[in-house]
């Protein structure tokens, strides 16, 4: 029986050794997985740069020559009217906010003239109309 007990001990010791090796293998693998959970994520690759950015084409309404001339005359008339209105304003009597409005009117008039010379009649009309409205409001506020 002593031979059987020695054999059983060896078998148990072998099983224990195998079990310990299995636990060791699992724990080593498990540690790698655990450390990957706590490790910071790898840096993201930067987005690719665009090769060249070209601005989209400017869209403007297409109009015939007669309509273009009408728009030009209308813009020119609005610019002249805004200039006449703003010339009636006595700058020396303007409060600070009115001085800012006066400067804005002058700016709109200048920009409208630039748009007119660039044949951008729609923009010229829009700017001249804004100038005229502000100039009218400014003149009426100084007359009160």
FENJO-V253874 format. One record per pair of residues at least 6 apart in sequence whose ideal C-beta (glycine too) atoms are under 7 Angstrom apart, sorted by the first residue. I is the first residue (numbers start at 1). J is the second residue. D is the distance in whole Angstrom. If there is no record, write none. Layout:
BEGIN
i=I j=J d=D
i=I j=J d=D
END
This chain:
BEGIN
i=60 j=122 d=7
i=61 j=122 d=6
i=63 j=71 d=7
i=68 j=121 d=6
i=71 j=121 d=4
i=71 j=122 d=7
i=71 j=125 d=6
i=72 j=116 d=7
i=72 j=121 d=5
i=74 j=125 d=6
i=75 j=112 d=7
i=75 j=116 d=5
i=75 j=121 d=5
i=75 j=124 d=4
i=75 j=125 d=4
i=75 j=128 d=5
i=76 j=116 d=7
i=78 j=125 d=6
i=78 j=128 d=3
i=78 j=129 d=6
i=78 j=132 d=6
i=79 j=109 d=6
i=79 j=112 d=5
i=79 j=113 d=6
i=79 j=128 d=5
i=81 j=132 d=6
i=82 j=105 d=7
i=82 j=109 d=6
i=82 j=128 d=6
i=82 j=131 d=4
i=82 j=132 d=4
i=82 j=135 d=5
i=83 j=109 d=6
i=85 j=132 d=7
i=85 j=135 d=4
i=85 j=136 d=6
i=85 j=139 d=6
i=86 j=102 d=7
i=86 j=105 d=5
i=86 j=106 d=7
i=86 j=135 d=5
i=88 j=139 d=6
i=89 j=102 d=6
i=89 j=138 d=6
i=89 j=139 d=6
i=89 j=142 d=6
i=90 j=142 d=7
i=91 j=102 d=6
i=93 j=142 d=6
i=94 j=102 d=6
i=94 j=142 d=7
i=98 j=138 d=6
i=98 j=141 d=6
i=98 j=142 d=7
i=101 j=134 d=6
i=101 j=138 d=5
i=102 j=138 d=6
i=104 j=134 d=6
i=105 j=131 d=5
i=105 j=134 d=5
i=105 j=135 d=5
i=105 j=138 d=7
i=108 j=127 d=5
i=108 j=130 d=5
i=108 j=131 d=4
i=108 j=134 d=7
i=109 j=131 d=5
i=111 j=127 d=5
i=112 j=124 d=5
i=112 j=127 d=4
i=112 j=128 d=4
i=112 j=131 d=6
i=115 j=123 d=4
i=115 j=124 d=4
i=115 j=127 d=6
i=116 j=124 d=4
END
